[in-house]
Amino acid sequence: MAKAIKVSRDDFESYLDVQSYGAWNMLSSEARAATGLEEEIYSKIIKNYSGLSKKYNDEKEKDQWVLTFTD
């Protein structure tokens, strides 16, 4: 049975940091090394990018509303 690999918000943000830097093709081994992520996690991010983006951006938007609430 395959082990479940979880991608944390920090993992996804590490990927996004390297992506926004723009120095590498995100499918290259250099980009993966720059993220500091394990190969399995990195591959899972690439395969599930849309879902992870929606999940973590939705959470970020909710957090933003909580932090900016005023009377």
N, CA, C and O atoms as a Maestro MAE file, in Angstrom:
{
 s_m_m2io_version
 :::
 2.0.0
}

f_m_ct {
 s_m_title
 :::
 protein
 m_atom[284] {
  # First column is atom index #
  i_m_mmod_type
  r_m_x_coord
  r_m_y_coord
  r_m_z_coord
  i_m_residue_number
  s_m_chain_name
  s_m_pdb_residue_name
  s_m_pdb_atom_name
  i_m_atomic_number
  :::
  1 25 0.835 -1.182 0.000 1 A "MET " " N  " 7
  2 3 0.000 0.000 0.000 1 A "MET " " CA " 6
  3 2 0.884 1.250 0.000 1 A "MET " " C  " 6
  4 15 1.850 1.336 0.758 1 A "MET " " O  " 8
  5 25 0.548 2.203 -0.844 2 A "ALA " " N  " 7
  6 3 1.329 3.428 -0.956 2 A "ALA " " CA " 6
  7 2 1.101 4.315 0.263 2 A "ALA " " C  " 6
  8 15 -0.013 4.418 0.777 2 A "ALA " " O  " 8
  9 25 2.177 4.952 0.713 3 A "LYS " " N  " 7
  10 3 2.032 5.838 1.858 3 A "LYS " " CA " 6
  11 2 1.453 7.177 1.401 3 A "LYS " " C  " 6
  12 15 1.761 7.667 0.314 3 A "LYS " " O  " 8
  13 25 0.625 7.746 2.239 4 A "ALA " " N  " 7
  14 3 0.002 9.033 1.924 4 A "ALA " " CA " 6
  15 2 1.033 10.142 2.117 4 A "ALA " " C  " 6
  16 15 1.716 10.208 3.139 4 A "ALA " " O  " 8
  17 25 1.128 10.989 1.135 5 A "ILE " " N  " 7
  18 3 2.055 12.119 1.198 5 A "ILE " " CA " 6
  19 2 1.218 13.377 1.354 5 A "ILE " " C  " 6
  20 15 0.380 13.689 0.508 5 A "ILE " " O  " 8
  21 25 1.449 14.086 2.431 6 A "LYS " " N  " 7
  22 3 0.710 15.316 2.708 6 A "LYS " " CA " 6
  23 2 1.562 16.514 2.297 6 A "LYS " " C  " 6
  24 15 2.764 16.564 2.556 6 A "LYS " " O  " 8
  25 25 0.909 17.470 1.653 7 A "VAL " " N  " 7
  26 3 1.570 18.718 1.255 7 A "VAL " " CA " 6
  27 2 1.043 19.812 2.180 7 A "VAL " " C  " 6
  28 15 -0.146 20.131 2.168 7 A "VAL " " O  " 8
  29 25 1.932 20.373 2.969 8 A "SER " " N  " 7
  30 3 1.528 21.433 3.900 8 A "SER " " CA " 6
  31 2 1.473 22.776 3.176 8 A "SER " " C  " 6
  32 15 1.955 22.920 2.052 8 A "SER " " O  " 8
  33 25 0.883 23.736 3.839 9 A "ARG " " N  " 7
  34 3 0.848 25.096 3.292 9 A "ARG " " CA " 6
  35 2 2.275 25.617 3.116 9 A "ARG " " C  " 6
  36 15 2.575 26.274 2.120 9 A "ARG " " O  " 8
  37 25 3.159 25.326 4.080 10 A "ASP " " N  " 7
  38 3 4.555 25.757 3.974 10 A "ASP " " CA " 6
  39 2 5.246 25.134 2.762 10 A "ASP " " C  " 6
  40 15 6.017 25.802 2.074 10 A "ASP " " O  " 8
  41 25 4.968 23.843 2.499 11 A "ASP " " N  " 7
  42 3 5.531 23.182 1.325 11 A "ASP " " CA " 6
  43 2 5.077 23.898 0.055 11 A "ASP " " C  " 6
  44 15 5.883 24.201 -0.826 11 A "ASP " " O  " 8
  45 25 3.776 24.162 -0.023 12 A "PHE " " N  " 7
  46 3 3.229 24.804 -1.214 12 A "PHE " " CA " 6
  47 2 3.784 26.217 -1.371 12 A "PHE " " C  " 6
  48 15 4.085 26.643 -2.486 12 A "PHE " " O  " 8
  49 25 3.920 26.940 -0.274 13 A "GLU " " N  " 7
  50 3 4.474 28.298 -0.350 13 A "GLU " " CA " 6
  51 2 5.949 28.289 -0.756 13 A "GLU " " C  " 6
  52 15 6.410 29.214 -1.426 13 A "GLU " " O  " 8
  53 25 6.692 27.256 -0.356 14 A "SER " " N  " 7
  54 3 8.085 27.127 -0.808 14 A "SER " " CA " 6
  55 2 8.131 26.970 -2.321 14 A "SER " " C  " 6
  56 15 8.964 27.572 -2.998 14 A "SER " " O  " 8
  57 25 7.221 26.151 -2.836 15 A "TYR " " N  " 7
  58 3 7.115 25.968 -4.290 15 A "TYR " " CA " 6
  59 2 6.784 27.303 -4.964 15 A "TYR " " C  " 6
  60 15 7.412 27.675 -5.955 15 A "TYR " " O  " 8
  61 25 5.804 28.015 -4.425 16 A "LEU " " N  " 7
  62 3 5.397 29.292 -5.021 16 A "LEU " " CA " 6
  63 2 6.512 30.334 -4.973 16 A "LEU " " C  " 6
  64 15 6.652 31.135 -5.897 16 A "LEU " " O  " 8
  65 25 7.301 30.328 -3.909 17 A "ASP " " N  " 7
  66 3 8.424 31.270 -3.808 17 A "ASP " " CA " 6
  67 2 9.406 31.069 -4.951 17 A "ASP " " C  " 6
  68 15 9.834 32.034 -5.584 17 A "ASP " " O  " 8
  69 25 9.761 29.822 -5.215 18 A "VAL " " N  " 7
  70 3 10.692 29.523 -6.304 18 A "VAL " " CA " 6
  71 2 10.045 29.836 -7.647 18 A "VAL " " C  " 6
  72 15 10.700 30.360 -8.548 18 A "VAL " " O  " 8
  73 25 8.769 29.518 -7.779 19 A "GLN " " N  " 7
  74 3 8.042 29.804 -9.023 19 A "GLN " " CA " 6
  75 2 8.037 31.310 -9.305 19 A "GLN " " C  " 6
  76 15 8.274 31.728 -10.438 19 A "GLN " " O  " 8
  77 25 7.771 32.117 -8.288 20 A "SER " " N  " 7
  78 3 7.707 33.561 -8.495 20 A "SER " " CA " 6
  79 2 9.088 34.167 -8.744 20 A "SER " " C  " 6
  80 15 9.201 35.214 -9.381 20 A "SER " " O  " 8
  81 25 10.133 33.514 -8.246 21 A "TYR " " N  " 7
  82 3 11.500 33.974 -8.510 21 A "TYR " " CA " 6
  83 2 11.802 33.917 -10.006 21 A "TYR " " C  " 6
  84 15 12.492 34.785 -10.541 21 A "TYR " " O  " 8
  85 25 11.287 32.901 -10.666 22 A "GLY " " N  " 7
  86 3 11.337 32.831 -12.121 22 A "GLY " " CA " 6
  87 2 12.649 32.417 -12.761 22 A "GLY " " C  " 6
  88 15 12.820 32.592 -13.967 22 A "GLY " " O  " 8
  89 25 13.576 31.876 -11.994 23 A "ALA " " N  " 7
  90 3 14.880 31.541 -12.554 23 A "ALA " " CA " 6
  91 2 14.918 30.178 -13.242 23 A "ALA " " C  " 6
  92 15 15.793 29.933 -14.073 23 A "ALA " " O  " 8
  93 25 13.971 29.279 -12.905 24 A "TRP " " N  " 7
  94 3 14.020 27.927 -13.426 24 A "TRP " " CA " 6
  95 2 12.669 27.490 -13.978 24 A "TRP " " C  " 6
  96 15 11.618 27.995 -13.585 24 A "TRP " " O  " 8
  97 25 12.732 26.543 -14.893 25 A "ASN " " N  " 7
  98 3 11.535 25.820 -15.312 25 A "ASN " " CA " 6
  99 2 11.148 24.968 -14.106 25 A "ASN " " C  " 6
  100 15 11.997 24.264 -13.560 25 A "ASN " " O  " 8
  101 25 9.897 25.017 -13.684 26 A "MET " " N  " 7
  102 3 9.486 24.329 -12.467 26 A "MET " " CA " 6
  103 2 9.527 22.805 -12.582 26 A "MET " " C  " 6
  104 15 9.380 22.111 -11.576 26 A "MET " " O  " 8
  105 25 9.726 22.274 -13.791 27 A "LEU " " N  " 7
  106 3 9.871 20.837 -13.967 27 A "LEU " " CA " 6
  107 2 11.328 20.384 -13.863 27 A "LEU " " C  " 6
  108 15 11.615 19.190 -13.952 27 A "LEU " " O  " 8
  109 25 12.242 21.329 -13.676 28 A "SER " " N  " 7
  110 3 13.663 20.987 -13.618 28 A "SER " " CA " 6
  111 2 14.091 20.572 -12.211 28 A "SER " " C  " 6
  112 15 13.463 20.929 -11.214 28 A "SER " " O  " 8
  113 25 15.178 19.810 -12.165 29 A "SER " " N  " 7
  114 3 15.721 19.388 -10.870 29 A "SER " " CA " 6
  115 2 16.302 20.575 -10.099 29 A "SER " " C  " 6
  116 15 16.339 20.554 -8.868 29 A "SER " " O  " 8
  117 25 16.750 21.600 -10.807 30 A "GLU " " N  " 7
  118 3 17.275 22.793 -10.150 30 A "GLU " " CA " 6
  119 2 16.179 23.523 -9.373 30 A "GLU " " C  " 6
  120 15 16.411 24.005 -8.264 30 A "GLU " " O  " 8
  121 25 14.988 23.602 -9.962 31 A "ALA " " N  " 7
  122 3 13.859 24.246 -9.281 31 A "ALA " " CA " 6
  123 2 13.490 23.452 -8.028 31 A "ALA " " C  " 6
  124 15 13.255 24.032 -6.968 31 A "ALA " " O  " 8
  125 25 13.441 22.122 -8.154 32 A "ARG " " N  " 7
  126 3 13.115 21.305 -6.996 32 A "ARG " " CA " 6
  127 2 14.140 21.507 -5.882 32 A "ARG " " C  " 6
  128 15 13.776 21.638 -4.713 32 A "ARG " " O  " 8
  129 25 15.414 21.531 -6.245 33 A "ALA " " N  " 7
  130 3 16.467 21.735 -5.250 33 A "ALA " " CA " 6
  131 2 16.328 23.102 -4.579 33 A "ALA " " C  " 6
  132 15 16.569 23.231 -3.379 33 A "ALA " " O  " 8
  133 25 15.945 24.110 -5.340 34 A "ALA " " N  " 7
  134 3 15.795 25.455 -4.788 34 A "ALA " " CA " 6
  135 2 14.662 25.537 -3.766 34 A "ALA " " C  " 6
  136 15 14.713 26.362 -2.855 34 A "ALA " " O  " 8
  137 25 13.645 24.693 -3.908 35 A "THR " " N  " 7
  138 3 12.547 24.705 -2.948 35 A "THR " " CA " 6
  139 2 12.939 24.065 -1.625 35 A "THR " " C  " 6
  140 15 12.390 24.401 -0.575 35 A "THR " " O  " 8
  141 25 13.896 23.137 -1.681 36 A "GLY " " N  " 7
  142 3 14.283 22.400 -0.488 36 A "GLY " " CA " 6
  143 2 13.310 21.284 -0.140 36 A "GLY " " C  " 6
  144 15 13.400 20.697 0.939 36 A "GLY " " O  " 8
  145 25 12.387 20.986 -1.037 37 A "LEU " " N  " 7
  146 3 11.378 19.957 -0.794 37 A "LEU " " CA " 6
  147 2 11.874 18.587 -1.230 37 A "LEU " " C  " 6
  148 15 12.698 18.468 -2.137 37 A "LEU " " O  " 8
  149 25 11.355 17.552 -0.566 38 A "GLU " " N  " 7
  150 3 11.649 16.189 -0.982 38 A "GLU " " CA " 6
  151 2 10.991 15.940 -2.339 38 A "GLU " " C  " 6
  152 15 9.981 16.560 -2.673 38 A "GLU " " O  " 8
  153 25 11.569 15.038 -3.107 39 A "GLU " " N  " 7
  154 3 11.090 14.764 -4.461 39 A "GLU " " CA " 6
  155 2 9.620 14.340 -4.491 39 A "GLU " " C  " 6
  156 15 8.876 14.753 -5.381 39 A "GLU " " O  " 8
  157 25 9.198 13.521 -3.529 40 A "GLU " " N  " 7
  158 3 7.809 13.043 -3.499 40 A "GLU " " CA " 6
  159 2 6.826 14.187 -3.285 40 A "GLU " " C  " 6
  160 15 5.785 14.251 -3.939 40 A "GLU " " O  " 8
  161 25 7.161 15.085 -2.371 41 A "ILE " " N  " 7
  162 3 6.291 16.232 -2.093 41 A "ILE " " CA " 6
  163 2 6.257 17.162 -3.295 41 A "ILE " " C  " 6
  164 15 5.194 17.646 -3.683 41 A "ILE " " O  " 8
  165 25 7.416 17.409 -3.881 42 A "TYR " " N  " 7
  166 3 7.508 18.283 -5.051 42 A "TYR " " CA " 6
  167 2 6.659 17.738 -6.203 42 A "TYR " " C  " 6
  168 15 5.921 18.483 -6.848 42 A "TYR " " O  " 8
  169 25 6.771 16.442 -6.448 43 A "SER " " N  " 7
  170 3 5.985 15.814 -7.518 43 A "SER " " CA " 6
  171 2 4.495 15.909 -7.237 43 A "SER " " C  " 6
  172 15 3.702 16.147 -8.147 43 A "SER " " O  " 8
  173 25 4.118 15.726 -5.992 44 A "LYS " " N  " 7
  174 3 2.703 15.815 -5.635 44 A "LYS " " CA " 6
  175 2 2.176 17.229 -5.860 44 A "LYS " " C  " 6
  176 15 1.039 17.405 -6.296 44 A "LYS " " O  " 8
  177 25 2.990 18.231 -5.566 45 A "ILE " " N  " 7
  178 3 2.575 19.622 -5.813 45 A "ILE " " CA " 6
  179 2 2.344 19.842 -7.303 45 A "ILE " " C  " 6
  180 15 1.343 20.443 -7.692 45 A "ILE " " O  " 8
  181 25 3.255 19.363 -8.135 46 A "ILE " " N  " 7
  182 3 3.104 19.540 -9.579 46 A "ILE " " CA " 6
  183 2 1.843 18.836 -10.078 46 A "ILE " " C  " 6
  184 15 1.089 19.401 -10.870 46 A "ILE " " O  " 8
  185 25 1.611 17.615 -9.621 47 A "LYS " " N  " 7
  186 3 0.450 16.844 -10.081 47 A "LYS " " CA " 6
  187 2 -0.872 17.415 -9.583 47 A "LYS " " C  " 6
  188 15 -1.899 17.279 -10.247 47 A "LYS " " O  " 8
  189 25 -0.848 18.049 -8.422 48 A "ASN " " N  " 7
  190 3 -2.082 18.536 -7.799 48 A "ASN " " CA " 6
  191 2 -2.088 20.051 -7.632 48 A "ASN " " C  " 6
  192 15 -2.728 20.576 -6.721 48 A "ASN " " O  " 8
  193 25 -1.377 20.756 -8.513 49 A "TYR " " N  " 7
  194 3 -1.199 22.198 -8.363 49 A "TYR " " CA " 6
  195 2 -2.526 22.953 -8.265 49 A "TYR " " C  " 6
  196 15 -2.696 23.788 -7.376 49 A "TYR " " O  " 8
  197 25 -3.459 22.672 -9.161 50 A "SER " " N  " 7
  198 3 -4.731 23.410 -9.172 50 A "SER " " CA " 6
  199 2 -5.495 23.231 -7.864 50 A "SER " " C  " 6
  200 15 -5.976 24.202 -7.281 50 A "SER " " O  " 8
  201 25 -5.601 22.001 -7.413 51 A "GLY " " N  " 7
  202 3 -6.315 21.733 -6.168 51 A "GLY " " CA " 6
  203 2 -5.641 22.362 -4.961 51 A "GLY " " C  " 6
  204 15 -6.310 22.928 -4.097 51 A "GLY " " O  " 8
  205 25 -4.320 22.266 -4.898 52 A "LEU " " N  " 7
  206 3 -3.585 22.860 -3.785 52 A "LEU " " CA " 6
  207 2 -3.678 24.385 -3.818 52 A "LEU " " C  " 6
  208 15 -3.806 25.025 -2.774 52 A "LEU " " O  " 8
  209 25 -3.615 24.957 -5.004 53 A "SER " " N  " 7
  210 3 -3.728 26.399 -5.146 53 A "SER " " CA " 6
  211 2 -5.087 26.873 -4.633 53 A "SER " " C  " 6
  212 15 -5.177 27.845 -3.883 53 A "SER " " O  " 8
  213 25 -6.122 26.183 -5.044 54 A "LYS " " N  " 7
  214 3 -7.463 26.544 -4.583 54 A "LYS " " CA " 6
  215 2 -7.575 26.380 -3.073 54 A "LYS " " C  " 6
  216 15 -8.086 27.265 -2.388 54 A "LYS " " O  " 8
  217 25 -7.104 25.266 -2.558 55 A "LYS " " N  " 7
  218 3 -7.192 24.991 -1.123 55 A "LYS " " CA " 6
  219 2 -6.467 26.054 -0.308 55 A "LYS " " C  " 6
  220 15 -7.048 26.634 0.610 55 A "LYS " " O  " 8
  221 25 -5.214 26.311 -0.632 56 A "TYR " " N  " 7
  222 3 -4.427 27.224 0.182 56 A "TYR " " CA " 6
  223 2 -4.742 28.685 -0.087 56 A "TYR " " C  " 6
  224 15 -4.620 29.505 0.824 56 A "TYR " " O  " 8
  225 25 -5.140 29.040 -1.289 57 A "ASN " " N  " 7
  226 3 -5.552 30.420 -1.546 57 A "ASN " " CA " 6
  227 2 -6.881 30.718 -0.882 57 A "ASN " " C  " 6
  228 15 -7.086 31.827 -0.389 57 A "ASN " " O  " 8
  229 25 -7.796 29.747 -0.856 58 A "ASP " " N  " 7
  230 3 -9.067 29.927 -0.154 58 A "ASP " " CA " 6
  231 2 -8.822 30.111 1.342 58 A "ASP " " C  " 6
  232 15 -9.441 30.964 1.977 58 A "ASP " " O  " 8
  233 25 -7.914 29.304 1.902 59 A "GLU " " N  " 7
  234 3 -7.586 29.440 3.325 59 A "GLU " " CA " 6
  235 2 -6.938 30.786 3.603 59 A "GLU " " C  " 6
  236 15 -7.225 31.422 4.618 59 A "GLU " " O  " 8
  237 25 -6.064 31.221 2.702 60 A "LYS " " N  " 7
  238 3 -5.386 32.506 2.878 60 A "LYS " " CA " 6
  239 2 -6.399 33.644 2.856 60 A "LYS " " C  " 6
  240 15 -6.298 34.589 3.638 60 A "LYS " " O  " 8
  241 25 -7.376 33.550 1.957 61 A "GLU " " N  " 7
  242 3 -8.407 34.575 1.866 61 A "GLU " " CA " 6
  243 2 -9.234 34.623 3.150 61 A "GLU " " C  " 6
  244 15 -9.557 35.710 3.631 61 A "GLU " " O  " 8
  245 25 -9.579 33.471 3.708 62 A "LYS " " N  " 7
  246 3 -10.321 33.428 4.972 62 A "LYS " " CA " 6
  247 2 -9.490 34.039 6.089 62 A "LYS " " C  " 6
  248 15 -10.004 34.822 6.887 62 A "LYS " " O  " 8
  249 25 -8.206 33.687 6.152 63 A "ASP " " N  " 7
  250 3 -7.318 34.241 7.172 63 A "ASP " " CA " 6
  251 2 -7.227 35.749 7.043 63 A "ASP " " C  " 6
  252 15 -7.188 36.463 8.045 63 A "ASP " " O  " 8
  253 25 -7.193 36.230 5.823 64 A "GLN " " N  " 7
  254 3 -7.081 37.662 5.573 64 A "GLN " " CA " 6
  255 2 -8.295 38.397 6.147 64 A "GLN " " C  " 6
  256 15 -8.149 39.465 6.742 64 A "GLN " " O  " 8
  257 25 -9.472 37.838 5.972 65 A "TRP " " N  " 7
  258 3 -10.675 38.469 6.513 65 A "TRP " " CA " 6
  259 2 -10.658 38.476 8.033 65 A "TRP " " C  " 6
  260 15 -11.082 39.451 8.654 65 A "TRP " " O  " 8
  261 25 -10.181 37.416 8.627 66 A "VAL " " N  " 7
  262 3 -10.107 37.351 10.086 66 A "VAL " " CA " 6
  263 2 -9.141 38.415 10.596 66 A "VAL " " C  " 6
  264 15 -9.421 39.088 11.588 66 A "VAL " " O  " 8
  265 25 -8.020 38.563 9.931 67 A "LEU " " N  " 7
  266 3 -7.002 39.502 10.388 67 A "LEU " " CA " 6
  267 2 -7.377 40.957 10.138 67 A "LEU " " C  " 6
  268 15 -6.850 41.839 10.815 67 A "LEU " " O  " 8
  269 25 -8.261 41.236 9.198 68 A "THR " " N  " 7
  270 3 -8.578 42.620 8.864 68 A "THR " " CA " 6
  271 2 -9.942 43.061 9.380 68 A "THR " " C  " 6
  272 15 -10.412 44.145 9.034 68 A "THR " " O  " 8
  273 25 -10.581 42.235 10.202 69 A "PHE " " N  " 7
  274 3 -11.897 42.579 10.734 69 A "PHE " " CA " 6
  275 2 -11.811 43.788 11.649 69 A "PHE " " C  " 6
  276 15 -10.962 43.840 12.538 69 A "PHE " " O  " 8
  277 25 -12.677 44.746 11.435 70 A "THR " " N  " 7
  278 3 -12.759 45.919 12.305 70 A "THR " " CA " 6
  279 2 -14.220 46.212 12.602 70 A "THR " " C  " 6
  280 15 -15.106 45.784 11.862 70 A "THR " " O  " 8
  281 25 -14.474 46.936 13.674 71 A "ASP " " N  " 7
  282 3 -15.851 47.331 14.020 71 A "ASP " " CA " 6
  283 2 -16.281 48.538 13.221 71 A "ASP " " C  " 6
  284 15 -17.406 49.013 13.376 71 A "ASP " " O  " 8
  :::
 }
 m_bond[283] {
  # First column is bond index #
  i_m_from
  i_m_to
  i_m_order
  :::
  1 1 2 1
  2 2 3 1
  3 3 4 2
  4 3 5 1
  5 5 6 1
  6 6 7 1
  7 7 8 2
  8 7 9 1
  9 9 10 1
  10 10 11 1
  11 11 12 2
  12 11 13 1
  13 13 14 1
  14 14 15 1
  15 15 16 2
  16 15 17 1
  17 17 18 1
  18 18 19 1
  19 19 20 2
  20 19 21 1
  21 21 22 1
  22 22 23 1
  23 23 24 2
  24 23 25 1
  25 25 26 1
  26 26 27 1
  27 27 28 2
  28 27 29 1
  29 29 30 1
  30 30 31 1
  31 31 32 2
  32 31 33 1
  33 33 34 1
  34 34 35 1
  35 35 36 2
  36 35 37 1
  37 37 38 1
  38 38 39 1
  39 39 40 2
  40 39 41 1
  41 41 42 1
  42 42 43 1
  43 43 44 2
  44 43 45 1
  45 45 46 1
  46 46 47 1
  47 47 48 2
  48 47 49 1
  49 49 50 1
  50 50 51 1
  51 51 52 2
  52 51 53 1
  53 53 54 1
  54 54 55 1
  55 55 56 2
  56 55 57 1
  57 57 58 1
  58 58 59 1
  59 59 60 2
  60 59 61 1
  61 61 62 1
  62 62 63 1
  63 63 64 2
  64 63 65 1
  65 65 66 1
  66 66 67 1
  67 67 68 2
  68 67 69 1
  69 69 70 1
  70 70 71 1
  71 71 72 2
  72 71 73 1
  73 73 74 1
  74 74 75 1
  75 75 76 2
  76 75 77 1
  77 77 78 1
  78 78 79 1
  79 79 80 2
  80 79 81 1
  81 81 82 1
  82 82 83 1
  83 83 84 2
  84 83 85 1
  85 85 86 1
  86 86 87 1
  87 87 88 2
  88 87 89 1
  89 89 90 1
  90 90 91 1
  91 91 92 2
  92 91 93 1
  93 93 94 1
  94 94 95 1
  95 95 96 2
  96 95 97 1
  97 97 98 1
  98 98 99 1
  99 99 100 2
  100 99 101 1
  101 101 102 1
  102 102 103 1
  103 103 104 2
  104 103 105 1
  105 105 106 1
  106 106 107 1
  107 107 108 2
  108 107 109 1
  109 109 110 1
  110 110 111 1
  111 111 112 2
  112 111 113 1
  113 113 114 1
  114 114 115 1
  115 115 116 2
  116 115 117 1
  117 117 118 1
  118 118 119 1
  119 119 120 2
  120 119 121 1
  121 121 122 1
  122 122 123 1
  123 123 124 2
  124 123 125 1
  125 125 126 1
  126 126 127 1
  127 127 128 2
  128 127 129 1
  129 129 130 1
  130 130 131 1
  131 131 132 2
  132 131 133 1
  133 133 134 1
  134 134 135 1
  135 135 136 2
  136 135 137 1
  137 137 138 1
  138 138 139 1
  139 139 140 2
  140 139 141 1
  141 141 142 1
  142 142 143 1
  143 143 144 2
  144 143 145 1
  145 145 146 1
  146 146 147 1
  147 147 148 2
  148 147 149 1
  149 149 150 1
  150 150 151 1
  151 151 152 2
  152 151 153 1
  153 153 154 1
  154 154 155 1
  155 155 156 2
  156 155 157 1
  157 157 158 1
  158 158 159 1
  159 159 160 2
  160 159 161 1
  161 161 162 1
  162 162 163 1
  163 163 164 2
  164 163 165 1
  165 165 166 1
  166 166 167 1
  167 167 168 2
  168 167 169 1
  169 169 170 1
  170 170 171 1
  171 171 172 2
  172 171 173 1
  173 173 174 1
  174 174 175 1
  175 175 176 2
  176 175 177 1
  177 177 178 1
  178 178 179 1
  179 179 180 2
  180 179 181 1
  181 181 182 1
  182 182 183 1
  183 183 184 2
  184 183 185 1
  185 185 186 1
  186 186 187 1
  187 187 188 2
  188 187 189 1
  189 189 190 1
  190 190 191 1
  191 191 192 2
  192 191 193 1
  193 193 194 1
  194 194 195 1
  195 195 196 2
  196 195 197 1
  197 197 198 1
  198 198 199 1
  199 199 200 2
  200 199 201 1
  201 201 202 1
  202 202 203 1
  203 203 204 2
  204 203 205 1
  205 205 206 1
  206 206 207 1
  207 207 208 2
  208 207 209 1
  209 209 210 1
  210 210 211 1
  211 211 212 2
  212 211 213 1
  213 213 214 1
  214 214 215 1
  215 215 216 2
  216 215 217 1
  217 217 218 1
  218 218 219 1
  219 219 220 2
  220 219 221 1
  221 221 222 1
  222 222 223 1
  223 223 224 2
  224 223 225 1
  225 225 226 1
  226 226 227 1
  227 227 228 2
  228 227 229 1
  229 229 230 1
  230 230 231 1
  231 231 232 2
  232 231 233 1
  233 233 234 1
  234 234 235 1
  235 235 236 2
  236 235 237 1
  237 237 238 1
  238 238 239 1
  239 239 240 2
  240 239 241 1
  241 241 242 1
  242 242 243 1
  243 243 244 2
  244 243 245 1
  245 245 246 1
  246 246 247 1
  247 247 248 2
  248 247 249 1
  249 249 250 1
  250 250 251 1
  251 251 252 2
  252 251 253 1
  253 253 254 1
  254 254 255 1
  255 255 256 2
  256 255 257 1
  257 257 258 1
  258 258 259 1
  259 259 260 2
  260 259 261 1
  261 261 262 1
  262 262 263 1
  263 263 264 2
  264 263 265 1
  265 265 266 1
  266 266 267 1
  267 267 268 2
  268 267 269 1
  269 269 270 1
  270 270 271 1
  271 271 272 2
  272 271 273 1
  273 273 274 1
  274 274 275 1
  275 275 276 2
  276 275 277 1
  277 277 278 1
  278 278 279 1
  279 279 280 2
  280 279 281 1
  281 281 282 1
  282 282 283 1
  283 283 284 2
  :::
 }
}
